[in-house]
Amino acid sequence: MKNLVKVERARLNLTQSELAEKLQVSRQTIHAIEKNKFNPSVTLAIKMAKLFKLTVEDLFTIDEDS
């Protein structure tokens, strides 16, 4: 799965730590999501999309090669 988390975080001028605090997760979780090493839970994906004012589908896309 691909995502725009890093792009959207930068757009809001947030550090990984600041985003993690807003979402009540660790900075390592944000890092792993941005590097496509971890897929968030549905709940976390929805929270992220709401924070970025996007749909979950716009924030996360399925990589057809996977």
Secondary structure, DSSP 4 states (H G I P E B T S, - for coil): -EE-HHHHHHHTT--HHHHHHHHTS-HHHHHHHHTTS-PPPHHHHHHHHHHHTS-HHHHEE--TT-
